[in-house]
Structure formats: C-alpha cells, structure tokens
C-alpha cells in the first residue's frame, strides 16, 4: 500500500501562484511515475500533468501547458505541481496519483492505470 498526501492548496487570486506538494509514504516512491489530476464540482476528473520515474520526462494537458510545472524529488518522496498564472477555471480539488511502471523514462498520460491516489487538496482561484 502506498499512501499519498497532498498539501499546499488554498485560495488565490487570478494570476497568482501556488505550489502543491504530494508526499508519498514508504521507500518505493522511485518505482512510480506520478501524475496530477483535478476535479471541479459536477465535472469528471481531468488529467493535468505527469512525470517519469527519472524526473526528466514530463507531459502536460493543453489546459495547463506553459503555466504548470510538475517536478519530483525522489530523495524526499515528494512530487510537486507549481501552478502559475492561475485562472478561475483552475478551481478544483487536485489529486496526485502514482503509476507503477518498470520503465524509468515512461510518462503516463490521461486514462486508466494509476495505482494509488491521494485524498486531494482544494484550490480555489478567485476572479
């Protein structure tokens, strides 16, 4: 069992920035590619970004490309989502997720296959 705990959410004005953190338990963090998703009220969960086990390969949804940056620190068992130029439509509960893969460089995209999920952290962007 892998536990993921998100933090760093809050209220921010449009144009502002937040950095979300996702801390993983255990010592197997480096075995997982990681992703960030969000879910707004009444909408389906949406893929935002993913990062390979190596940390060197990333992939972003068009809606956040150029504004969000995913990164990871394997020594700290933590993945981050730096969110800049936030928009009201970014308001959602943000979840981190772990994707088991033997491929050190594989970057998962949207779809099934993530093995573990955090509890989410609320991000609210005011206009």
Buried (B, 14 or more C-beta within 10 A) or exposed (E): EBEBBBEBBEEBEEEEEBEBBBBBEEEEBBBBBBBBBBBBEEEEBBBBBBBBBBBEBBBBBEBBEEBBBBBBEBEEBBBBBBBBEBBEEBBBBBBBBBBBBEEBEBBBEBEEEBEBBBEBBEBBBEE
